[in-house]
Amino acid sequence: MTKNDIVELVARELNVTNVQGKIIVNIIVNELQKSLVKGKRIQIRGLGSFIVKKREKMNRRHPGTGKIITIPKQKVVRFIPGKNLKNIK
């Protein structure tokens, strides 16, 4: 499912145009991004949680050249699936 699919679904469900649906979806996505940038946890019941974790600096071997490279410390977003997603069969 793509963002455009979600826009079309929102527009159809709310009986609005695709342009209005796109505005709604963009507002939601932008607010989620702002929260993650601030380091906040996002929890959506029935789906899961998005959290920001700090990853320390690490040395790894480049698979193509075999040279050791240093990956700087960084913040990464992790998704933890909710109970309903963990039990998909």
ABEGO torsion letter per residue (X at the ends): XBAAAAAAAAAAAAGBBAAAAAAAAAAAAAAAAAAAAAGBBBBBBGAEBBBBBBBBBBBBBBAAAGBBBBBBBBBBBBBBBBAAAAABX
